[in-house]
Amino acid sequence: MTALIHPTHERGVTTLTLDSPHNRNALSAPLVHELTDALKRTGKDDDVRAVVLTHTGTTFSAGADLREPPQPKALVALLRQIVKLRKPVVARVTGHVRAGGLGLLGACDIAAASDTATFAFTEVRIGVAPALISLPLLPRVDPRAIARYYLTGETFGPAEAARIGLLTTAGADHTDIDETLAPILDGLRRAAPRALAETKRLLTAKVLEAFDLDAGELARLSARLFASADAREGMTAFLERRDPPWVL
């Protein structure tokens, strides 16, 4: 099988690259499994100071793979692993992020995007809700803004994503994303590993509380919605590139 996650390592930073071009890096069961395993390995590696999560192609992640979706528990476990990993995880985005892919950004400690990135919570348009990804997102993103984008499925850009707290930083027009990330990664390389781990634990305590309190209920909600008639019609319409019948 072709690997869907490609790791590289440079000066204490391991980069994990999503490389599933056939489905625009959608969160399929195999990709979730491979990314979970890769994160476990980096978590145990004393040579890794920080992790960068990035992608090939023009899409960071198209969301859940509708043809080969992961089990809800597997996706929750992946998101929790990113949050709980004792090393900072930095998202590097130069393309589109949709639906479940935004959960990866929410789970990361730092998220940076170029001016070519776009974002949308598209779940309501196919008859489901952004349930599981709410675990890392709701504690971190502006509540008024996330209400708008959850409910409407509108597309927005990197400046707005940074304003509402989805991103840490958005590159200016034509600014190379690696120039934007350079001082961030330099700062992480200068930090003591144990201090980084304890500081991350401080920062993620409230997010992990959300997982402990709500993960089971949201997993059941997600499973129920994905099994609904609306979801079947919404996903069929999406795959057939047509509007579902509820569009006015």
C-alpha positions as a printed Julia matrix, in Angstrom:
248×3 Matrix{Float64}:
   0.0    0.0    0.0
   1.15   3.56  -0.72
   1.93   5.52   2.45
  -0.48   8.39   3.1
   1.75  10.14   5.67
   5.34  11.08   4.84
   7.65  12.01   7.74
  10.81  14.11   7.42
  13.06  15.48  10.14
  15.25  18.57  10.38
  16.88  20.13  13.45
  14.48  18.69  15.99
  11.31  19.28  13.95
   9.49  16.33  12.4
   7.18  17.2    9.51
   4.26  14.87   8.83
   2.89  15.45   5.32
  -0.62  14.33   4.38
  -0.31  12.78   0.92
  -3.61  11.31  -0.25
  -4.21  13.07  -3.58
  -7.02  10.8   -4.78
  -9.39  12.23  -2.15
  -7.77  15.62  -1.45
  -6.29  14.43   1.84
  -9.72  13.54   3.21
  -9.81  11.87   6.62
 -10.23   8.27   5.51
  -9.91   5.38   7.92
  -6.42   4.5    6.57
  -5.15   8.11   6.75
  -6.44   8.54  10.33
  -4.75   5.26  11.3
  -1.41   6.21   9.67
  -1.4    9.7   11.17
  -2.2    8.3   14.61
   0.71   5.87  14.34
   3.09   8.57  13.09
   2.19  10.84  16.01
   2.76   7.99  18.48
   6.25   7.51  17.09
   7.12  11.21  17.28
   5.78  11.37  20.82
   8.26   8.71  21.91
  11.23  10.17  20.01
  13.49  12.31  22.2
  15.04  13.85  19.09
  11.71  15.47  18.18
  11.2   18.93  19.68
   8.06  19.8   17.69
   5.83  18.44  14.93
   4.68  20.23  11.77
   1.52  18.92  10.11
   1.28  19.86   6.43
   0.04  18.55   3.08
   0.71  17.94  -0.57
  -1.5   19.45  -3.27
  -3.91  22.37  -3.03
  -6.02  20.95  -0.18
  -4.87  20.5    3.4
  -7.85  18.24   4.06
 -11.28  17.97   2.44
 -12.83  16.65   5.67
 -14.15  13.18   6.38
 -13.84  10.73   3.51
 -17.44   9.95   2.54
 -16.46   6.7    0.82
 -14.15   5.31   3.52
 -14.88   7.26   6.73
 -13.04   6.58   9.98
 -14.91   5.32  13.01
 -15.95   8.24  15.26
 -13.84   6.86  18.12
 -10.77   6.75  15.85
 -11.19  10.39  14.84
 -11.71  11.46  18.46
  -8.59   9.53  19.44
  -6.55  11.27  16.72
  -7.7   14.75  17.72
  -7.07  14.02  21.38
  -3.63  12.65  20.57
  -2.64  15.91  18.85
  -3.88  17.93  21.82
  -2.23  15.67  24.42
   1.07  15.05  22.62
   3.89  16.31  24.84
   5.39  18.22  21.94
   3.94  21.29  20.19
   2.12  20.52  16.94
   2.14  23.23  14.26
  -0.2   23.21  11.27
   1.27  24.49   7.99
  -1.53  25.22   5.51
  -1.2   26.41   1.92
  -4.52  25.19   0.54
  -8.18  24.55   1.26
  -9.49  23.16   4.54
 -13.02  21.82   4.84
 -15.21  20.29   7.54
 -13.34  17.61   9.5
 -10.0   18.96   8.3
 -10.66  22.01  10.46
 -10.64  19.71  13.47
  -6.96  19.05  12.8
  -6.29  22.81  12.88
  -8.26  23.16  16.11
  -6.27  20.38  17.74
  -2.88  21.88  16.79
  -1.16  24.24  19.22
  -0.16  26.7   16.49
  -1.69  27.03  13.02
  -0.31  29.12  10.16
  -1.74  29.53   6.66
  -0.72  31.25   3.46
  -2.92  33.7    1.59
  -4.01  30.87  -0.74
  -5.84  28.99   2.03
  -9.63  28.9    2.37
 -11.84  27.45   5.1
 -15.43  26.22   5.44
 -17.49  24.14   7.86
 -19.57  22.44   5.17
 -21.24  19.77   7.32
 -24.7   21.38   7.42
 -24.79  21.42   3.62
 -24.64  17.62   3.46
 -27.05  16.99   6.33
 -24.7   16.48   9.3
 -23.09  18.66  11.99
 -19.49  19.52  12.97
 -19.83  17.35  16.07
 -16.49  15.67  16.8
 -14.34  18.54  15.59
 -16.09  20.78  18.12
 -14.07  19.12  20.87
 -10.87  21.09  20.08
 -12.55  23.99  18.27
 -15.21  25.33  20.65
 -12.77  26.04  23.5
 -10.46  27.98  21.17
 -12.49  29.84  18.54
 -14.61  32.99  18.91
 -18.14  31.75  19.74
 -20.07  34.32  17.67
 -17.92  33.72  14.61
 -18.02  29.95  14.85
 -21.81  30.06  15.21
 -22.01  31.9   11.89
 -19.67  29.59  10.01
 -21.05  26.38  11.53
 -24.62  27.36  10.63
 -24.05  28.75   7.13
 -21.18  26.71   5.7
 -19.74  29.91   4.2
 -16.19  29.98   2.88
 -13.78  32.42   4.53
 -10.14  33.36   4.14
  -7.0   33.26   6.27
  -7.29  36.78   7.68
 -10.75  35.99   9.04
  -9.55  32.6   10.27
  -6.81  34.34  12.25
  -9.23  36.97  13.58
 -11.58  34.38  15.04
  -8.82  32.22  16.54
  -8.86  29.32  14.1
  -5.36  30.3   12.96
  -2.45  31.66  14.96
  -1.14  33.65  12.02
  -2.02  34.29   8.39
   0.67  35.15   5.86
   0.38  38.44   4.01
  -0.17  38.47   0.25
   2.49  36.39  -1.52
   4.43  35.85   1.72
   6.08  32.44   1.77
   4.48  30.3    4.49
   7.9   29.04   5.57
   9.03  32.62   6.18
   6.0   33.04   8.42
   6.82  29.84  10.3
  10.58  30.38  10.59
  10.55  32.48  13.81
   7.95  30.15  15.36
  10.02  27.03  14.72
  13.18  28.85  15.82
  11.46  29.7   19.1
  10.45  26.06  19.64
  14.0   24.9   18.92
  15.31  27.29  21.58
  12.91  26.05  24.27
  13.76  23.35  26.82
  11.85  20.13  25.95
  10.43  19.59  29.46
   9.39  23.23  29.69
   7.62  22.92  26.34
   5.77  19.82  27.49
   4.61  21.39  30.75
   3.63  24.65  29.06
   1.6   22.74  26.5
  -0.1   20.82  29.33
  -1.08  24.16  30.87
  -2.48  25.45  27.59
  -4.48  22.34  26.68
  -6.06  21.53  30.06
  -9.43  23.1   29.17
  -9.47  21.47  25.74
  -8.85  18.04  27.25
 -11.67  18.68  29.72
 -14.0   19.06  26.73
 -12.86  15.66  25.44
 -13.43  14.05  28.83
 -16.9   15.56  29.22
 -18.33  15.5   25.71
 -16.51  13.0   23.47
 -18.95  10.12  24.04
 -22.07  12.19  23.45
 -20.64  13.87  20.34
 -19.49  10.55  18.9
 -23.03   9.21  19.27
 -24.45  12.37  17.69
 -22.04  12.09  14.76
 -22.88   8.42  14.19
 -26.63   9.15  14.34
 -26.43  12.03  11.89
 -24.23  10.17   9.4
 -26.77   7.31   9.42
 -29.72   9.65   8.77
 -31.75  10.0    5.58
 -30.64  13.63   5.25
 -26.98  12.61   5.36
 -27.48   9.87   2.79
 -29.15  12.35   0.45
 -26.65  15.12   1.19
 -23.63  12.89   0.57
 -25.18  11.45  -2.6
 -25.88  14.95  -3.89
 -22.32  16.02  -3.07
 -20.81  13.06  -4.9
 -23.14  13.65  -7.86
 -22.27  17.37  -7.87
 -25.87  18.56  -7.5
 -27.88  20.42  -4.87
 -29.77  18.36  -2.29
 -33.56  18.89  -2.27
 -33.57  21.22   0.77
 -31.68  23.99  -1.08
 -34.04  26.93  -1.68
